[in-house]
Amino acid sequence: MNQRLQHQIGDLIGGQWQVLAELGWGSYGTVYLVADETGFRRVAKEMHLFADPLAAARGLQFHRAETAVLSQLEHPGIVASYPLDIAGPLWADPATGLECAADCPQAIELAGRYYLLQDYHPGETLAIRLARAEAANTPLPAELVTAWLRQLAESVGYLHRLGLVHRDLKPANILIREQDQVALLIDFGLCRPAQTVPGYGTVPLSSTGRFGTPGYSPPDPVEQENPGPAADQYALGITVRQALTGLDPTDPSQAAALREQRLTELRDDLDGRLAAALDRAVRPAAEDRHANLPALLAALAARPDPPRPRQRQHWVVIEPTRVEAGRLAPGQMRDLKVVVFDRRRGIRPRGYAVSGDDALLRLLPATSNGSQIELHLLLHVPREAAAGPATVPLTIHANDEEHSIVIAYEVDRDAPKAGRSGCLALPATLLGWR
């Protein structure tokens, strides 16, 4: 099998750009770090292979389309690019992928070699940043991700004003510049005028021939077939929600939550306006999203709510939280029981309870039943109580937590007269609850 067309370290591209390192390679070519004689660095993307003629032709097609688009663009959020074509005839050794003389055994003749030179910005893709955050089990700061959203919305909005759609927004196509942590758009191989080319992404989605990037392309097949600016908005929304939550839209077990749940349910320290803007950006129907990216930015530009503190973890459980004492006659008493336990292994609740009305609800000595506490209560309905439903509150303080429950009952003047009934039983150790 033929090797991919490639360069060695030290090769000169176009007689000017010396190859310093290979940064990566993919289906349609290889990416190099290069420098001129002054040491000025750029990235060189070679978009042509010779191992597979069909792949070579498709790679060249993408290269020419990308250079045509990039020649129109001048924006601080988009990496500046310059085409460099080296005319043939050239020859390459299929065994090594390197250029060789015309009389090299089995040499393959090339019509030319085709490059895209780009300004070099040291940094890493958002995909790499997300992988590091996941490995460290540390969420990315909301303020930083919000800044990236603003920067990317400006850059993508610039494309939309020119009538273009990126068609492949995802973390792998976003570069986080090292020096200032600014988010830059990269990889414009699929960028085209709106609704002129079907598909959103490069992965075949079905036997119909549609292409997309699972998890990032909009869910509506009609929108996938004719992607417009709203498709970019959806992909950007999914990307930013992924950065905020760590959920992976390409994982079927996580994708539904990332798309459908309110963002504040996935992360509770976010500004409400940010969460609402991103909830709207990923609605399934394009017409239900923001009218455009400037509208999304306007939603973010409103005065922000202060970040909400993370909710405290509660370990103490009260069962039940509403005690139904039933129908009682005036003057009747009923014994009730409430169970208190701590979900942490080996920790027994300690504390006290406060009745909302000592005349109605008396606290009897508590008992221990293993790791849980049983609170015994005596509800006494006054003889003069009016008929109808009534409640009395009970506040329970346990292990530095406060919980409120309700004792509900109904006064029925026609109920059979009785003295005391219920579940009173005090067989275990009496505790110092009060």
Legacy VTK file of the C-alpha trace (Angstrom):
# vtk DataFile Version 3.0
C-alpha trace
ASCII
DATASET POLYDATA
POINTS 434 float
0.000 0.000 0.000
1.347 3.442 -0.905
2.584 5.711 1.879
0.947 9.091 2.321
2.652 11.997 0.620
4.855 13.664 3.210
7.921 15.746 4.025
10.948 15.088 6.196
12.153 17.454 8.901
14.400 20.018 7.214
12.674 19.894 3.785
11.989 23.219 2.118
8.480 23.903 0.882
8.377 26.289 -2.025
12.054 27.015 -1.527
11.228 29.185 1.503
9.489 27.322 4.322
11.587 24.788 6.207
9.720 21.931 7.867
10.329 21.992 11.642
7.837 19.357 12.799
4.857 17.313 11.725
1.832 18.417 13.748
-0.641 15.812 12.527
-2.292 14.234 9.525
-5.719 13.107 8.392
-7.708 11.814 5.462
-6.753 14.577 3.077
-3.236 15.580 4.021
-0.627 16.487 6.603
-0.025 19.534 8.813
3.500 20.851 9.438
5.109 23.571 11.501
7.377 25.570 9.173
9.604 28.635 9.393
11.294 30.965 6.932
14.954 32.002 7.062
14.175 34.742 9.628
12.595 32.194 11.977
9.034 33.448 11.364
6.730 30.462 11.909
3.612 29.347 10.150
1.525 26.209 9.811
1.502 24.479 6.419
-1.423 22.185 5.597
-0.840 19.975 2.582
-4.192 18.947 1.176
-3.203 16.380 -1.472
-2.514 12.636 -1.199
-1.440 10.244 -3.916
-2.090 6.924 -2.139
-5.703 6.865 -3.377
-6.547 8.834 -6.545
-10.130 9.373 -5.424
-8.983 10.623 -2.023
-6.413 12.843 -3.746
-9.066 14.389 -5.968
-11.432 14.923 -3.059
-8.646 16.400 -0.917
-7.727 18.810 -3.691
-11.398 19.741 -4.062
-11.628 20.574 -0.362
-8.339 22.475 -0.536
-9.475 24.696 -3.396
-12.848 25.310 -1.788
-11.224 26.228 1.516
-8.710 28.599 -0.060
-11.519 30.259 -2.029
-13.433 30.886 1.191
-10.434 31.982 3.242
-9.408 34.503 0.618
-12.563 36.447 1.554
-11.998 36.437 5.314
-10.277 38.976 7.536
-11.308 38.705 11.171
-9.343 38.555 14.454
-11.182 35.399 15.467
-10.248 33.508 12.301
-6.729 32.242 11.655
-5.331 34.071 8.608
-4.482 31.726 5.706
-2.626 31.948 2.395
-2.604 29.428 -0.492
0.703 28.085 -1.787
0.655 25.918 -4.928
3.853 24.321 -6.273
3.484 23.389 -9.918
4.692 20.043 -11.259
5.719 17.859 -12.730
6.999 16.341 -9.486
7.728 12.713 -8.620
7.248 10.777 -5.392
8.390 7.384 -4.168
5.276 5.322 -3.278
7.292 3.287 -0.751
8.241 6.308 1.387
5.844 9.096 0.382
8.837 11.394 -0.216
9.737 13.309 -3.352
12.302 11.622 -5.577
13.923 11.958 -8.997
11.954 11.173 -12.127
13.946 7.957 -12.655
13.216 6.671 -9.136
11.835 3.084 -9.280
8.037 3.097 -9.510
7.984 6.895 -9.202
4.532 8.482 -9.332
4.210 11.739 -11.224
2.372 14.563 -9.474
0.784 17.520 -11.240
1.702 19.664 -8.224
1.629 19.977 -4.474
-0.910 22.162 -2.763
-0.565 23.901 0.608
-2.416 26.276 2.841
-0.122 28.469 4.946
-1.643 29.753 8.167
-0.485 32.081 10.911
0.963 30.064 13.772
-0.756 30.415 17.140
0.692 28.170 19.862
-2.146 26.568 21.780
-4.413 23.548 21.789
-7.795 22.646 20.397
-10.832 22.864 22.597
-11.157 19.084 22.203
-7.783 18.619 23.905
-8.677 21.125 26.629
-11.937 19.287 27.341
-10.108 15.949 27.534
-7.688 17.376 30.105
-10.548 18.822 32.165
-12.330 15.471 32.115
-9.180 13.609 33.158
-8.743 16.018 36.083
-12.470 15.837 36.920
-12.469 19.639 37.052
-15.127 21.736 35.255
-13.912 24.620 33.122
-14.551 28.055 34.690
-17.897 29.442 33.535
-16.393 32.910 33.008
-13.767 31.526 30.609
-16.274 29.458 28.630
-18.620 32.447 28.403
-15.763 34.519 26.962
-15.155 31.800 24.357
-18.850 31.813 23.474
-18.771 35.555 22.854
-15.609 35.287 20.740
-16.879 32.380 18.665
-20.317 33.925 18.168
-18.596 37.050 16.815
-16.422 35.000 14.440
-19.228 32.755 13.194
-21.554 35.748 12.938
-18.962 37.367 10.660
-19.166 34.333 8.360
-22.950 34.571 8.324
-22.820 38.249 7.321
-20.821 37.139 4.281
-23.483 34.560 3.451
-21.305 31.626 4.594
-21.945 28.690 6.938
-19.032 26.955 8.679
-20.778 23.544 8.542
-18.435 21.774 10.975
-18.341 23.575 14.321
-17.062 21.290 17.089
-14.287 21.344 19.736
-11.695 19.884 17.339
-12.157 22.906 15.039
-11.641 25.536 17.739
-8.137 26.604 18.771
-7.515 28.072 22.243
-4.545 30.393 21.845
-1.970 29.885 24.566
-0.896 33.481 25.163
-4.327 34.973 25.902
-6.772 32.016 25.979
-8.756 33.453 23.065
-10.866 31.022 21.015
-10.118 30.992 17.269
-11.991 29.285 14.433
-9.992 26.830 12.343
-10.647 24.317 9.539
-12.849 25.863 6.863
-12.797 22.856 4.540
-16.598 22.577 4.632
-17.422 26.276 4.814
-19.776 27.186 1.947
-22.500 29.684 1.076
-25.670 28.964 3.056
-27.939 26.162 1.811
-25.858 25.381 -1.271
-24.173 22.146 -0.135
-25.954 19.390 1.815
-24.655 18.008 5.107
-23.247 19.380 8.356
-19.897 17.687 9.069
-17.925 14.904 7.405
-19.349 11.661 8.822
-21.896 9.698 6.724
-25.128 9.677 8.745
-27.125 7.175 6.718
-27.391 5.353 3.413
-28.987 8.478 1.939
-25.557 10.043 1.516
-26.108 12.827 4.069
-23.093 13.923 6.073
-22.874 15.354 9.559
-20.993 15.259 12.828
-23.026 13.133 15.254
-23.905 15.119 18.338
-23.116 18.509 16.809
-25.174 18.550 13.602
-28.806 19.645 14.086
-31.270 16.788 14.613
-33.704 17.692 11.823
-32.791 15.790 8.592
-34.230 18.636 6.510
-31.907 21.114 8.222
-28.976 18.726 7.780
-29.770 18.614 4.083
-29.899 22.416 3.761
-27.754 23.859 6.579
-28.041 27.577 7.162
-26.782 29.916 9.907
-29.150 28.296 12.446
-27.242 25.015 12.039
-24.019 26.752 13.089
-25.870 28.243 16.070
-26.985 24.766 17.146
-23.474 23.298 16.836
-21.971 26.246 18.726
-24.578 25.855 21.468
-23.842 22.145 21.855
-20.085 22.817 21.903
-20.359 25.442 24.652
-22.764 23.316 26.710
-20.237 20.477 26.463
-17.486 22.803 27.703
-19.630 23.862 30.675
-20.886 20.430 31.704
-18.284 17.911 30.519
-21.048 15.867 28.854
-20.073 14.363 25.490
-22.674 14.815 22.707
-21.161 11.896 20.781
-21.914 9.522 23.685
-25.525 8.304 23.333
-25.808 7.913 27.105
-25.031 11.622 27.618
-26.295 13.299 24.445
-29.981 13.513 25.367
-29.293 15.246 28.688
-26.908 17.697 27.017
-29.506 18.588 24.368
-32.741 18.506 26.318
-32.185 19.342 29.982
-32.097 22.894 31.226
-28.497 23.935 31.608
-29.072 24.995 35.219
-30.090 21.389 35.962
-26.712 20.208 34.666
-24.629 22.877 36.409
-26.136 24.986 39.175
-23.601 27.838 39.458
-24.332 29.397 36.042
-25.817 32.806 35.363
-29.475 32.388 34.448
-29.223 34.490 31.289
-26.296 32.450 29.970
-28.165 29.220 30.647
-31.365 30.476 29.011
-29.481 31.691 25.923
-27.811 28.302 25.474
-31.054 26.413 26.137
-32.645 28.306 23.260
-29.654 27.864 20.940
-30.073 24.070 20.872
-33.824 23.795 20.356
-34.592 21.096 17.769
-36.471 23.386 15.376
-34.375 26.085 13.713
-37.177 28.656 13.942
-37.263 28.272 17.748
-33.603 29.267 18.196
-32.269 32.818 18.375
-32.985 34.805 15.218
-29.231 34.999 14.640
-25.973 35.069 16.572
-26.175 38.831 17.269
-29.476 38.066 19.024
-27.711 35.403 21.098
-24.998 37.924 21.976
-27.653 40.471 22.915
-29.124 37.939 25.342
-25.675 37.598 26.920
-25.066 41.355 27.001
-27.930 41.981 29.432
-26.889 42.678 32.994
-25.928 39.275 34.345
-27.399 37.666 37.411
-24.878 37.018 40.187
-23.609 33.450 40.106
-25.704 31.225 42.293
-23.832 29.421 45.054
-23.617 25.702 44.653
-26.357 24.001 46.601
-25.217 22.383 49.820
-25.276 18.604 49.871
-27.925 17.302 52.276
-27.230 13.993 54.008
-30.033 13.839 56.569
-33.296 12.268 55.427
-36.655 12.717 57.182
-39.437 10.210 56.562
-42.172 11.147 56.086
-41.885 14.859 55.314
-45.666 15.206 55.670
-47.356 13.217 58.418
-51.044 12.491 57.781
-52.690 12.067 61.194
-56.169 11.480 59.769
-59.570 12.527 61.138
-59.678 13.391 64.836
-62.389 14.507 67.190
-61.948 17.560 69.411
-60.032 16.593 72.523
-58.567 13.471 70.933
-54.835 12.605 71.072
-52.811 10.624 68.552
-49.272 9.268 68.761
-47.138 9.774 65.637
-43.625 8.811 64.594
-40.999 10.403 62.328
-37.778 8.628 61.302
-34.483 10.522 60.928
-31.345 9.003 59.391
-28.076 10.090 57.763
-27.156 8.674 54.342
-23.468 8.576 55.267
-22.405 5.197 56.555
-21.786 4.967 60.284
-23.101 8.447 61.156
-26.119 8.703 63.440
-28.259 11.869 63.477
-27.798 14.143 66.493
-29.812 17.259 67.188
-33.228 18.437 68.308
-36.741 19.180 67.083
-38.952 22.238 67.647
-42.737 22.096 67.555
-44.571 24.927 65.845
-47.218 24.827 68.592
-46.402 23.108 71.895
-50.079 23.028 72.869
-50.947 21.006 69.759
-47.815 18.923 69.237
-45.691 17.578 72.077
-42.279 15.970 71.584
-41.809 12.712 73.464
-38.418 11.094 74.151
-36.705 9.856 70.956
-35.489 6.293 70.532
-32.634 4.720 68.608
-33.203 1.950 66.113
-29.787 1.034 64.751
-28.362 4.015 62.842
-31.672 5.871 62.667
-33.582 7.985 65.186
-37.305 7.676 65.777
-38.980 10.887 66.942
-42.204 10.234 68.899
-44.854 12.943 68.767
-48.162 13.441 70.525
-50.791 15.434 68.640
-53.558 16.797 70.927
-56.584 18.388 69.272
-58.089 21.149 71.452
-61.682 20.634 72.533
-62.618 23.998 71.079
-60.964 23.267 67.689
-63.035 24.292 64.668
-64.022 21.600 62.190
-61.941 21.257 59.033
-58.361 20.574 57.897
-55.441 21.876 59.947
-51.649 21.611 60.094
-48.882 22.166 62.613
-45.195 22.572 61.580
-42.236 20.711 63.045
-38.626 21.824 62.538
-35.900 19.187 62.869
-32.241 20.121 63.358
-29.875 17.203 62.741
-26.129 17.062 61.989
-25.953 20.808 61.181
-28.919 20.603 58.789
-32.405 22.058 59.207
-35.500 20.329 57.850
-39.151 21.321 58.074
-42.071 18.897 57.973
-45.832 19.246 58.390
-48.278 17.350 60.592
-51.675 17.392 58.849
-54.995 16.377 60.322
-58.714 17.043 60.013
-60.969 18.006 62.905
-64.246 16.116 62.626
-66.815 16.911 65.349
-68.814 13.854 64.337
-65.882 11.448 64.682
-66.127 8.808 67.403
-64.811 10.100 70.694
-61.551 8.437 71.689
-58.800 9.135 74.129
-55.405 8.319 72.647
-54.442 6.240 69.630
-51.505 5.745 67.289
-48.061 4.156 67.261
-46.549 4.947 70.632
-43.821 2.480 71.623
-40.654 3.313 73.539
-38.695 0.090 73.849
-35.259 1.292 72.871
-32.700 3.636 74.409
-34.087 7.096 75.152
-32.005 9.872 73.552
-31.337 13.484 74.375
-33.476 15.009 71.652
-35.776 17.774 72.863
LINES 1 435
434 0 1 2 3 4 5 6 7 8 9 10 11 12 13 14 15 16 17 18 19 20 21 22 23 24 25 26 27 28 29 30 31 32 33 34 35 36 37 38 39 40 41 42 43 44 45 46 47 48 49 50 51 52 53 54 55 56 57 58 59 60 61 62 63 64 65 66 67 68 69 70 71 72 73 74 75 76 77 78 79 80 81 82 83 84 85 86 87 88 89 90 91 92 93 94 95 96 97 98 99 100 101 102 103 104 105 106 107 108 109 110 111 112 113 114 115 116 117 118 119 120 121 122 123 124 125 126 127 128 129 130 131 132 133 134 135 136 137 138 139 140 141 142 143 144 145 146 147 148 149 150 151 152 153 154 155 156 157 158 159 160 161 162 163 164 165 166 167 168 169 170 171 172 173 174 175 176 177 178 179 180 181 182 183 184 185 186 187 188 189 190 191 192 193 194 195 196 197 198 199 200 201 202 203 204 205 206 207 208 209 210 211 212 213 214 215 216 217 218 219 220 221 222 223 224 225 226 227 228 229 230 231 232 233 234 235 236 237 238 239 240 241 242 243 244 245 246 247 248 249 250 251 252 253 254 255 256 257 258 259 260 261 262 263 264 265 266 267 268 269 270 271 272 273 274 275 276 277 278 279 280 281 282 283 284 285 286 287 288 289 290 291 292 293 294 295 296 297 298 299 300 301 302 303 304 305 306 307 308 309 310 311 312 313 314 315 316 317 318 319 320 321 322 323 324 325 326 327 328 329 330 331 332 333 334 335 336 337 338 339 340 341 342 343 344 345 346 347 348 349 350 351 352 353 354 355 356 357 358 359 360 361 362 363 364 365 366 367 368 369 370 371 372 373 374 375 376 377 378 379 380 381 382 383 384 385 386 387 388 389 390 391 392 393 394 395 396 397 398 399 400 401 402 403 404 405 406 407 408 409 410 411 412 413 414 415 416 417 418 419 420 421 422 423 424 425 426 427 428 429 430 431 432 433
